[in-house]
Amino acid sequence: MPPVCQSVRVIRAVVWDVDDTLFDYTSADREGMRAHLAAEGLLAGWGSAEAALVRWREITDQQWARFSAGEVSFEDQRRDRVRVFLKARLTDAEADDWFRRYRTHYEAVWALFPDVLPALDALAAGYRHAVLSNSSLHVQDHKLRTLGVHDRFEAVLCAAELGVSKPAAAAFLAACEALELAPHQVAYVGDHPEIDGRGAADAGLLSVWIDRRGLSAASVTRADVAAGPHRIGSLAELPAILRADTRFGAPSTFG
């Protein structure tokens, strides 16, 4: 059994993921795409709106993986999402125009999760705050300003500008460096059990996985299991975790 260090980890800052952590991306993407496809006259070709939405999400995940691996630029992954979805050879300008029309519908339904502002208010006096996202600064800066929370964060760091994506330790360490804090002084809150939960823990941060889907032991994949020392269903649980005397160097609770 590994030795247990008895020093106390004092958390001084919280670094946040954005999509599906602070911002209800899944709902906005679903409702925005549904409205966009209806406006474009494309729903009939899919049989149902749900089938089209499932395919759009699959393509988004595939192209995002290419961007995260450094195979394509942020702009090109977005254009390729459109080309694959429409099964069409589009110029960059044509793909950009289609995505811009979709974005109008998508942005119209942007919203924070209901527990976000209460949590930020509860933590405002005791902790510094920053953002680390696997997106681009242009996208997330605009999103945070539109949602009215940009001023809550000292720094906003994104993979497109950093040149490295979560779950790589370098991404999390870049956020710590921006705050001039050691990893063990920083908590990371994100919705993905592997990219956020395990990635942050492996980089030495206090990892908090916000499990908004309510995954059960029977439904999660191996990658989902025990993705962080702390698994919460609501941000209302976060203040208590950050205030707790967390023993720095204790054996990980990862499976």
C-alpha positions in Angstrom: 0.0 0.0 0.0 1.4 3.4 -0.9 2.3 5.7 2.0 -0.2 8.4 2.9 1.0 11.9 3.2 -0.7 13.7 6.1 -0.4 17.3 4.7 -3.7 19.1 4.0 -4.5 20.2 0.5 -5.8 23.7 0.6 -7.8 24.6 -2.5 -7.3 28.2 -3.6 -8.9 28.2 -7.1 -11.4 26.4 -9.2 -10.9 25.8 -12.9 -14.1 25.1 -14.9 -15.0 23.3 -18.0 -17.7 25.1 -20.0 -19.9 22.9 -22.2 -22.3 20.6 -20.3 -20.7 21.9 -17.0 -21.6 25.5 -16.8 -23.5 25.8 -20.1 -26.2 23.4 -21.2 -24.6 22.6 -24.5 -26.4 19.3 -25.2 -29.9 21.0 -25.0 -28.8 24.0 -27.0 -27.2 21.9 -29.7 -30.3 19.7 -29.9 -32.9 22.4 -30.0 -30.8 24.7 -32.2 -30.2 22.0 -34.8 -33.8 21.0 -34.8 -34.9 24.6 -35.6 -32.1 24.9 -38.2 -33.0 21.8 -40.0 -36.6 22.8 -40.1 -35.7 26.2 -41.5 -33.4 24.6 -44.1 -36.1 22.1 -45.2 -33.9 19.2 -44.3 -35.9 17.3 -41.7 -38.0 15.3 -44.2 -34.9 13.6 -45.6 -34.1 12.0 -42.2 -37.4 10.4 -41.3 -37.4 12.0 -37.9 -35.7 15.0 -36.1 -34.2 12.6 -33.6 -32.4 10.6 -36.2 -30.9 13.7 -37.7 -29.9 15.0 -34.3 -28.2 11.7 -33.4 -26.2 11.7 -36.6 -25.2 15.3 -36.1 -23.9 14.5 -32.6 -22.0 11.4 -33.9 -20.3 13.5 -36.6 -19.5 16.3 -34.1 -17.8 13.8 -31.8 -15.8 12.3 -34.7 -14.6 15.6 -36.0 -13.9 16.9 -32.5 -11.6 14.0 -31.9 -9.7 14.9 -35.0 -9.2 18.4 -33.8 -8.2 17.2 -30.3 -5.6 15.0 -31.9 -4.2 17.9 -33.9 -5.2 16.5 -37.3 -7.3 19.6 -38.3 -7.8 23.1 -37.2 -10.8 24.3 -35.2 -12.3 25.9 -38.2 -11.8 22.9 -40.5 -13.4 20.4 -38.0 -16.4 22.6 -38.0 -16.6 22.7 -41.8 -16.1 19.0 -42.1 -19.0 18.4 -39.7 -21.2 20.2 -42.2 -19.8 18.4 -45.2 -20.2 14.9 -43.7 -23.6 15.7 -42.3 -24.9 17.0 -45.7 -22.9 14.5 -47.7 -21.9 17.3 -49.9 -18.8 18.8 -51.4 -18.9 22.3 -50.1 -16.4 25.1 -50.3 -15.1 26.6 -47.1 -17.3 29.6 -47.6 -20.4 27.4 -48.2 -19.7 25.3 -45.1 -19.1 28.4 -43.0 -22.4 30.0 -44.2 -24.4 26.8 -43.4 -22.8 26.6 -39.9 -23.4 30.4 -39.4 -27.1 29.9 -40.0 -27.2 26.9 -37.6 -25.4 29.0 -35.0 -28.2 31.7 -35.1 -30.7 29.0 -33.9 -28.2 27.5 -31.5 -27.3 30.8 -29.8 -31.0 31.6 -29.4 -31.4 28.8 -26.9 -28.2 29.2 -24.9 -28.6 28.9 -21.1 -26.6 28.2 -18.0 -27.6 25.2 -15.9 -29.8 26.4 -12.9 -27.2 25.5 -10.3 -24.3 27.5 -11.9 -25.0 31.0 -10.6 -25.8 29.9 -7.0 -22.5 27.9 -7.0 -20.4 30.8 -8.4 -22.0 33.1 -5.9 -21.3 30.7 -3.0 -17.6 30.4 -4.0 -17.0 34.0 -5.1 -15.4 35.2 -1.8 -13.2 32.1 -1.1 -11.8 31.0 -4.4 -10.3 32.3 -7.6 -11.8 31.1 -10.8 -10.7 30.3 -14.4 -11.9 28.3 -17.4 -10.1 25.5 -19.3 -12.0 24.3 -22.4 -11.2 22.0 -25.3 -12.7 24.7 -27.7 -11.3 28.0 -29.0 -11.0 31.3 -27.2 -13.1 33.1 -29.7 -16.0 30.7 -29.2 -15.9 30.4 -25.4 -15.1 34.1 -24.8 -18.2 35.0 -26.8 -20.3 32.3 -25.0 -19.3 33.4 -21.5 -20.0 37.1 -22.3 -23.4 36.2 -23.8 -24.3 34.2 -20.7 -23.2 37.0 -18.4 -20.5 35.2 -16.5 -17.3 36.2 -18.3 -16.2 38.6 -15.5 -16.4 35.7 -13.0 -13.1 34.3 -14.3 -9.6 35.5 -14.1 -8.5 33.6 -17.2 -10.1 31.7 -20.0 -7.8 29.1 -21.6 -8.7 27.0 -24.7 -7.2 24.1 -26.5 -7.1 25.8 -29.9 -4.7 28.5 -28.6 -2.8 26.3 -26.1 -2.0 23.7 -28.7 -2.8 20.9 -26.3 -6.2 19.4 -25.3 -7.6 17.7 -22.2 -7.0 15.1 -20.9 -3.3 15.8 -21.5 -1.7 17.0 -18.2 -0.1 20.0 -20.0 -3.5 21.5 -20.5 -4.4 21.4 -16.9 -1.0 22.6 -15.8 -1.3 25.5 -18.2 -4.4 26.6 -16.2 -2.4 26.3 -13.0 0.4 28.3 -14.4 -2.0 31.1 -15.5 -3.2 31.3 -11.9 0.4 31.0 -10.5 -0.7 28.1 -8.3 0.5 24.6 -7.8 -1.8 21.8 -9.1 -2.6 20.6 -5.6 -4.0 24.1 -4.8 -6.5 23.9 -7.8 -9.7 22.0 -8.3 -11.1 21.2 -11.7 -14.8 20.7 -12.4 -15.9 19.1 -15.6 -18.6 16.8 -17.0 -16.6 14.2 -18.8 -15.4 11.3 -16.6 -12.3 10.6 -18.6 -11.3 13.8 -20.3 -12.1 16.0 -17.3 -12.3 13.7 -14.3 -9.3 11.4 -14.8 -7.3 13.9 -16.8 -7.4 16.5 -13.9 -6.6 13.9 -11.3 -3.7 12.5 -13.2 -2.3 16.1 -13.5 -2.4 16.5 -9.7 -5.5 18.7 -9.4 -8.4 18.0 -7.1 -10.8 16.4 -9.6 -14.6 16.9 -9.4 -16.8 15.2 -12.0 -20.2 16.7 -12.4 -22.3 13.8 -13.4 -25.4 15.6 -14.8 -26.6 12.4 -16.6 -26.8 10.5 -13.4 -24.8 7.5 -14.7 -25.2 4.4 -12.7 -22.7 1.6 -12.1 -24.8 -0.6 -14.5 -24.8 2.0 -17.3 -21.3 3.4 -17.4 -18.5 2.1 -19.6 -15.1 1.1 -18.2 -13.8 4.6 -19.1 -16.5 6.1 -17.0 -16.0 4.2 -13.8 -14.5 6.1 -10.9 -13.4 8.9 -13.0 -12.4 11.1 -10.1 -12.1 11.2 -6.3 -15.3 13.3 -6.2 -18.4 12.6 -8.2 -21.3 15.0 -7.8 -24.8 15.3 -9.3 -25.2 19.1 -8.7 -22.9 22.0 -8.2 -24.7 22.6 -4.9 -22.4 19.8 -3.6 -19.2 21.6 -4.6 -18.6 24.1 -1.8 -18.5 21.3 0.8 -16.0 19.4 -1.2 -13.7 22.4 -1.6 -13.9 23.2 2.1 -13.1 19.7 3.3 -9.7 18.8 4.6 -8.5 16.8 1.6 -5.4 14.8 2.4 -2.8 15.7 -0.3 -1.1 12.5 -1.3 -3.7 10.0 -0.1 -4.2 7.0 -2.4 -6.4 7.7 -5.3 -10.0 6.5 -5.3 -9.8 5.8 -9.1 -10.8 2.3 -10.2 
